[in-house]
Amino acid sequence: MAEQARITFAASAIKDLEDMQAYYLGEGVPEVGKRLAAEIVSKIERLGAHPLAGRVVPEFRIEHLREIIYPPFRIVYRHDRHKVRIVRIWRSERLLKLP
């Protein structure tokens, strides 16, 4: 059996999840934000066993920078040998920019 990749979150990804939940709280439907956050985390957990499941981010075409699409969100992550680092969780219509 293959070794599981360790999953970590960048501060930016944590903030993205918090901002998403705050948005739905402000809209008066906090349960929607909680449900979406749980579903996104569930998708992320699968990357431990399948870190190459996401596609290469088309804006950059860098092999180790990948994303999974969970409409309407893009879950962007960096894959290294036995690590997955969640970088951003953005609305899918947003284009990514390198700092």
Secondary structure, DSSP 8 states (H G I E B T S, - for coil): -----EEEE-HHHHHHHHHHHHHHHHTT-HHHHHHHHHHHHHHHHHTTT-TT-SEE-TTT--TTEEEEEETTEEEEEEEETTEEEEEEEEETTS-----
